[in-house]
Amino acid sequence: EYTGTLEPFVGAKDLILHLIGRIGVSGALYRALEFCGPVIDGLSIEGRMTMANMAIEAGGKVGLFPADEKTLAYCKAAGRSGDKALKADPGAVYEQELSLNVSGMQPQVACPHQPDKVKGVDEVTGISVDQAVIGSCTNGRIEDLREAAAVLKGRKVSKRVRLIVLPATPRIWRQAMDEGLFSIFMDAGAIVGPPTCGPCLGGHMGILAGGERCIATTNRNFRGRMGSLESEVYLANPAV
């Protein structure tokens, strides 16, 4: 259960990283994680998808959210019909209940080489990176790209850093292009790629060499995940 008020630049990715940092990568092993509370109610469906996506990083089999009016509206817009609101029964019994007050919480960063090595962003300042990746199935949705563009607008990427932007789907890719986000990214010096997993699983478009360090909106940062066993991956939200 998440309560409190989110600070600027803090969102769904931070909520799930904070939880993983608290319970560990085996904290929900072979269990279901159910998310609720006023902070969850305020999240977009895209934000909830980000959290559900990373339930597995705590060992979970599934990440569950109440199907509320926001969910039903999202399904209807996608062409579905007949869906009904659904939430936990009153008095439902759980193996464990956690309450997390996120007021005042900083953006969270998972340090190498596990998603539960989580620190506030102020604790990792001064660490240089060779690459930044915005995208993937975890944070490649349109609201993620808008958030990144808002930070990048009018700024330039360091000449020694590769910034790679990978929208999650062809539809999101086209929407980002139509909204002018690609111009902002390219003016900043970013590389805009096709919808793809890309470097997230060591596939292509940003494979790390030995000694390189990357900050990414992807979902896991195990040793060798993006390439060389001698590289490092930090996980964070699109604004970070």
C-alpha positions, 0 to 999 in steps of 0.5 A, a space after each residue: 500500500 502506497 500512501 503520501 505525495 509524490 515529489 516532482 520527477 518521482 513516478 512509478 519506476 521509483 515506487 517499484 524500485 523502492 519496494 524492490 530495495 526494501 524486500 529484495 530480489 527474492 522478496 516476492 519469490 513465487 508469490 503475487 504482488 498486489 499494489 493499492 493505496 491512494 498513490 496507486 489510484 493516482 497513477 496512470 495505466 502506463 505507470 501501473 504497467 511499469 510496476 507490473 513489468 518489474 514485479 518479477 525483479 522481486 521474484 514475483 509471479 505477477 503484479 496485480 492492480 485493482 481494475 478501477 474506472 481508469 482501467 476500464 476507460 483504458 480498455 474501452 479506448 483500446 477496443 475492449 468491451 464487457 470489462 468490469 471493475 474488480 478489487 480485493 474482497 473486504 477482509 482479504 488475507 495476505 501473507 504479508 502487508 507493507 505500507 510505504 509512505 512516499 512523501 519526500 522520497 527522491 528518485 530511486 536508482 538501482 546500482 550494479 549488479 542487482 535491482 535491489 541495490 537501491 539508493 536515492 539519486 543524491 547518493 549516486 551523484 558524481 558517477 560518470 556514465 558512458 551511455 543512457 538508454 530511455 525506452 524498453 518495455 518498462 519505460 518506453 511508453 509515450 508518457 515516459 518519452 514526454 517526461 524525458 523530452 521535458 528534461 532534455 528540451 534546450 539542453 545538449 547531451 555530453 559529447 562523451 555520452 551516448 543517449 539512445 531513445 527506443 520507443 516501446 511500440 510502433 504506435 508509440 514511435 509514431 505518436 512521439 514523432 507526431 508530437 515533435 518529441 524526436 526533434 527535441 531528442 535529436 536537437 539534444 544529440 540523442 539517437 532515436 532508434 526503432 521499437 526494440 528491446 535493443 541493449 536491454 538484454 544485450 541485443 543490439 544498439 548500445 552493447 556495453 564494452 568492458 569498463 563502460 557504465 550505463 544508466 537506463 530505464 530498463 528492468 534489470 541490471 545483472 552483471 553482463 546484462 547489456 554486454 561485457 561482464 566488466 560493464 555496469 548498469 544503473 536503473 532509473 526513471 526517464 527523468 533521471 
